[in-house]
Amino acid sequence: MATEINQSSVIKDEFNFSTLGIGIKLYLVVLCAFSLILSIVMVSIVIKKGGVHPAALVVAVSGVCGYAYWHLWAVSRRKVNHITILAVLNLIIGGNILGCLIMFFIRQSAVKEISSNK
């Protein structure tokens, strides 16, 4: 019985998607949905117009989906360095100032959660 109590306390202290706040969950869901829609649009354009090598399309779709997964993984696991890198990439690559600010807000939240969990 003592091992059951210890295991349940370890599970409560883990960082995962279900322990995120509703705002951050909503941001990640919208990001993943947007990535899926962007991938579908890319594929439909290539099917209509052609002229793109299938391997290039696979790389592009994998990149978009991988980038969204990287956000999901880093934020869910509270990986502060990864969140910082993603915030900078949002600004440099995409010119997405709002996305960068949101990621820095998420970074601050993650830092607070990690320090309060120690």
Secondary structure, DSSP 4 states (H G I P E B T S, - for coil): -HHHHHHHHHHHHS--GGGS-HHHHHHHHHHHHHHHHHHHHHHHHHHHH--S-HHHHHHHHHHHHHHHHHHHHHHHTT-HHHHHHHHHHHHHTT--HHHHHHHHHHHHHHHHHHHHH-
